[in-house]
Amino acid sequence: MIPSLEPASLERASWQQLAVRFVLGGAVTLCTGLIARHWGPVIGGLFLSFPAIFPAAATMAARNEAQRGGASRRQRGREAGALEAAGAVLGACALAVFGACVWLLLPAHSALWVLPLAALVWLSLGALLWWARRQVRSARL
């Protein structure tokens, strides 16, 4: 699957789906804040890399695929959820490298160039990991 932007998909999203994403995203963010408050910002910061809407996105992707019908609808739902999880892992790995860049460079350099550089590293690494996963997966097929 090639990532793409589809504004028309916003029209297909129900208010219930959007509410679930909002509530679960807020709950994950709240838990991160509570962890930071109890154990400090260093430990709380580790949890900031968790994609806040991942639980809702994976659940909805699996449910939407399963609702399409057919004999293998449950299997397709599981595969859709697994694909969301794989993407979240790749994004989290790239985000960890973003954090490492900021952590290493920011004390000695200006945020005006460290943050854009770290963002570029994050975007590049995320794209590279996605491409590498796609190559590995197509080689298996």
C-alpha positions in Angstrom: 0.0 0.0 0.0 1.4 3.4 -1.0 0.5 6.2 1.5 -1.7 8.8 0.0 -3.8 11.7 1.1 -7.6 11.2 0.5 -9.7 14.2 1.7 -12.8 12.4 0.5 -12.3 9.8 3.2 -13.2 12.5 5.8 -16.7 12.5 4.3 -17.0 8.7 4.8 -15.9 8.9 8.5 -18.8 8.7 10.9 -19.0 11.0 13.9 -18.8 7.8 16.0 -15.4 6.9 14.5 -14.1 10.5 15.1 -15.4 10.5 18.6 -13.7 7.2 19.4 -10.4 8.5 18.0 -10.8 11.7 20.0 -11.6 9.9 23.3 -8.9 7.3 22.9 -6.3 9.8 21.8 -7.2 12.0 24.8 -7.0 9.0 27.2 -3.5 8.1 26.0 -2.4 11.7 26.3 -3.9 11.9 29.8 -2.1 8.7 30.9 1.2 10.1 29.6 0.6 13.2 31.7 -0.2 11.2 34.8 2.9 9.1 34.3 5.0 12.2 33.9 3.5 13.7 37.0 4.1 10.6 39.1 7.5 9.5 37.8 8.9 12.7 36.3 9.2 14.2 32.9 12.0 11.9 31.8 9.9 8.8 32.2 6.8 10.5 31.0 8.6 11.6 27.9 9.3 8.0 26.9 5.5 7.5 26.6 5.1 10.5 24.3 6.3 8.4 21.4 3.2 6.2 21.7 0.9 7.1 18.9 -2.1 8.6 20.7 -4.7 7.5 18.1 -3.1 4.1 17.3 -5.6 2.0 19.4 -8.6 3.6 17.7 -7.0 3.4 14.2 -6.0 -0.2 14.5 -9.4 -1.2 15.9 -11.3 0.7 13.2 -9.2 -0.6 10.4 -9.7 -4.1 11.5 -13.5 -3.6 11.9 -13.9 -1.8 8.6 -12.1 -4.7 6.7 -14.1 -7.3 8.6 -17.4 -5.6 7.6 -16.7 -5.9 3.9 -18.0 -9.5 4.1 -16.7 -12.6 2.5 -15.4 -15.9 3.9 -12.0 -14.4 5.0 -13.4 -11.2 6.6 -12.0 -11.9 10.0 -8.5 -12.7 8.5 -8.6 -9.4 6.5 -9.5 -7.5 9.6 -6.6 -9.0 11.5 -4.3 -8.2 8.6 -5.5 -4.6 8.5 -4.9 -4.2 12.2 -1.4 -5.7 11.8 -0.6 -3.3 9.0 -1.6 -0.4 11.3 0.6 -1.8 14.0 3.6 -2.2 11.7 3.2 1.4 10.5 3.1 2.6 14.1 6.2 0.7 15.0 8.1 2.1 12.0 6.9 5.6 12.9 7.9 5.2 16.6 11.4 4.1 15.6 11.8 7.2 13.4 10.4 9.3 16.2 12.9 7.8 18.7 15.7 8.9 16.3 14.1 12.4 16.1 14.2 12.5 20.0 17.8 11.4 20.1 18.8 14.1 17.6 17.1 16.8 19.6 18.5 15.4 22.9 22.1 15.3 21.5 22.2 18.5 19.5 19.9 20.9 21.4 22.1 21.6 24.4 24.9 22.9 22.2 23.0 24.4 19.2 20.1 26.6 18.4 16.6 25.1 18.3 16.0 27.1 15.0 18.1 24.6 13.1 18.1 21.5 15.4 14.3 21.0 15.3 14.0 21.3 11.5 17.0 19.0 11.1 15.6 16.4 13.5 12.2 16.6 11.7 13.9 16.0 8.4 15.8 13.0 9.9 12.5 11.7 11.2 10.7 12.1 7.9 13.6 10.6 5.9 14.0 7.6 8.3 10.3 6.9 8.4 10.2 6.9 4.6 13.3 4.7 4.4 11.9 2.2 6.9 8.5 2.1 5.0 10.4 1.5 1.7 12.6 -1.2 3.3 9.6 -3.0 4.8 7.8 -2.9 1.4 10.9 -4.3 -0.3 11.2 -7.1 2.2 7.5 -7.9 2.0 7.5 -8.0 -1.8 10.6 -10.3 -1.8 8.7 -12.8 0.4 5.8 -12.9 -2.0 
